[in-house]
């Protein structure tokens, strides 16, 4: 059963919460806003607001989920943040290996630290690894991802805040694209999205259009639900072929 509004997954698991800003996509971080809101509501897990914090008490949570799920790991954090010891990442991987009936998606902006960790540890077969590429400045992260033998390698271009230009999608299986949401959201231009779509078609990667965000394709700022999830009138939410086998 889906328990999250994130369209490309159906559950989230947060053994780590909190992060620090690293690149342009972090400017209006949704997770930071949510963490502060949960803190104000008295949710104990967010006592430290958005300061990176590990939560050993939820490490076994996925083991209690009997039905198979696609699980986004650390939707409210970055698992490979410098403040998260590799010893704790080991414990996260132990849980993942013990629950092979789940599929885990790990997305990071700290691609080099992820590559460093997996240079000394095996990647579980039920893990998909991804990096965020929100502007041309972050395209270097894809190079760290390419060298990792993950079942699926993906990039998330959300929030897409600039034209990415030419992309080398060698060994990239899946590309997610989405606009920014919130009061201070930056607009995403249709031509940026079309460029990515065309390059995925040419290079054989799956394309997943998540949402327009606060700004619509017509350049008008409105509610994201009104803007919708269609690109040129079509819902394009392809999953990687390997995952469907």
Secondary structure, 3 states (H helix, E strand, C coil): CCCCCCCCCCEEECCEEECCCCCHHHCCCHHHHHHHHHHHCCCHHHCCCCCCEECHHHCCHHHHCCCCCEEEECCCECCCCCCCCHHHHHHHHHHHHHCCCCEEEEEECCHHHHHHHHCCCCCCCCEEEEEECCCHHHCCHHHHHHCCCCCEEEEEECCCCCCCCCCCCCCCCEEEEECCCCCCCCCCCHHHHHHHHHHHHHHCCEEEEEECCCECCCCCECCHHHHCCCECCECCECCCHHHHC
